[in-house]
Amino acid sequence: MSNINNHGVDMNNKQIKDLYSIEAVQDLSHEAAATISGGVLTFSNLKDGEGIREDFRGRQRSLGRFNNISSWYEVTGKRDWIVYTGVNFTGQSRRLRAGTKGNFTGPFNDNIASAKLA
């Protein structure tokens, strides 16, 4: 019982302490969360990251409102991403390396439709 009480649960009052008052729980920064989860792929509709930005995590069969308008990217975390010119991971593909950012060029500029972690 004492072990449970020391970790935020009071069995007598049936109350749980505030999540952040528990010693092992931390508030993670965006970058730290991205590293733990595998990464975040950020797109912008304009060159050099100007304009509207949106973050994507996990498998994105379609980029929704960012479909075919992405001109810039940034990969946060420790895993690479693969982007595709077609929805559902079809068409031409390009690997985006972890920790990089840049402008899309050639057939990929304004032509990314889906993305997934490599």
C-alpha positions as CSV (number, residue, x, y, z in Angstrom):
1,M,0.0,0.0,0.0
2,S,2.7,2.5,0.9
3,N,4.3,2.0,-2.6
4,I,1.0,3.0,-4.2
5,N,0.5,6.0,-1.9
6,N,4.0,7.3,-2.8
7,H,3.2,7.3,-6.5
8,G,0.1,9.5,-6.5
9,V,-2.8,7.2,-5.5
10,D,-4.5,7.6,-2.1
11,M,-6.5,4.4,-1.6
12,N,-8.3,5.8,1.4
13,N,-9.6,8.9,-0.4
14,K,-9.7,7.3,-3.9
15,Q,-8.1,10.4,-5.3
16,I,-5.3,10.8,-7.8
17,K,-2.8,13.6,-7.5
18,D,-2.3,16.1,-10.2
19,L,-0.5,14.3,-13.1
20,Y,2.5,16.7,-13.0
21,S,2.9,16.5,-9.3
22,I,4.0,12.8,-9.7
23,E,7.8,12.7,-9.6
24,A,8.2,10.5,-12.8
25,V,5.9,12.6,-15.0
26,Q,7.4,15.4,-17.1
27,D,6.0,18.0,-19.4
28,L,7.7,17.2,-22.7
29,S,8.7,19.8,-25.3
30,H,7.6,19.5,-28.9
31,E,11.1,18.3,-29.9
32,A,11.4,15.8,-27.0
33,A,7.9,14.3,-27.8
34,A,8.9,14.1,-31.5
35,T,12.1,12.2,-30.6
36,I,10.2,9.7,-28.4
37,S,7.4,9.1,-30.9
38,G,9.6,8.7,-33.9
39,G,9.4,12.1,-35.3
40,V,7.3,14.9,-36.8
41,L,7.2,16.0,-40.4
42,T,6.3,19.6,-40.8
43,F,5.2,21.0,-44.1
44,S,4.8,24.6,-45.3
45,N,3.0,25.9,-48.3
46,L,5.8,28.4,-49.1
47,K,9.5,28.1,-49.7
48,D,11.9,28.4,-46.8
49,G,9.2,27.5,-44.2
50,E,7.3,30.8,-44.7
51,G,3.5,30.7,-44.9
52,I,1.2,28.2,-43.3
53,R,2.8,25.2,-41.5
54,E,1.3,21.9,-40.4
55,D,2.7,18.9,-38.5
56,F,2.2,15.3,-39.4
57,R,2.8,12.2,-37.3
58,G,2.6,8.5,-38.2
59,R,1.1,7.3,-41.5
60,Q,-0.7,9.9,-43.5
61,R,-2.5,8.3,-46.4
62,S,-3.5,11.8,-47.5
63,L,-2.2,15.2,-46.4
64,G,-5.6,16.7,-46.4
65,R,-5.5,20.4,-47.0
66,F,-1.7,20.2,-47.6
67,N,-2.1,17.7,-50.4
68,N,-0.1,19.0,-53.4
69,I,0.7,22.4,-51.9
70,S,3.8,21.6,-49.9
71,S,6.9,23.5,-50.9
72,W,9.1,23.1,-47.7
73,Y,9.6,20.4,-45.1
74,E,11.3,19.9,-41.7
75,V,11.9,16.5,-40.1
76,T,12.1,16.6,-36.3
77,G,13.2,13.5,-34.4
78,K,15.4,10.5,-35.1
79,R,13.6,8.7,-37.9
80,D,13.4,9.4,-41.6
81,W,10.2,10.0,-43.5
82,I,9.2,8.9,-47.0
83,V,6.9,11.2,-49.0
84,Y,5.0,10.3,-52.1
85,T,3.5,12.2,-55.0
86,G,0.3,10.0,-54.9
87,V,-2.2,9.3,-52.1
88,N,-2.0,6.0,-50.3
89,F,1.8,5.9,-50.7
90,T,1.9,5.7,-54.5
91,G,3.7,7.6,-57.2
92,Q,7.2,8.9,-57.0
93,S,8.9,8.8,-53.5
94,R,11.6,10.7,-51.8
95,R,13.3,9.9,-48.4
96,L,13.6,12.9,-46.0
97,R,16.4,12.4,-43.5
98,A,15.9,12.9,-39.8
99,G,17.1,16.3,-38.6
100,T,16.9,18.0,-42.1
101,K,14.8,20.7,-43.6
102,G,14.6,22.2,-47.1
103,N,12.6,23.2,-50.1
104,F,11.0,20.6,-52.4
105,T,12.3,20.8,-55.9
106,G,11.5,19.2,-59.3
107,P,8.5,16.8,-59.4
108,F,8.1,17.0,-55.6
109,N,7.5,20.7,-55.3
110,D,3.8,21.3,-54.6
111,N,3.2,17.6,-55.4
112,I,3.4,15.7,-52.1
113,A,0.2,13.7,-51.4
114,S,1.1,11.2,-48.7
115,A,3.8,10.5,-46.1
116,K,5.0,7.8,-43.6
117,L,7.8,7.1,-41.2
118,A,10.6,5.1,-42.9
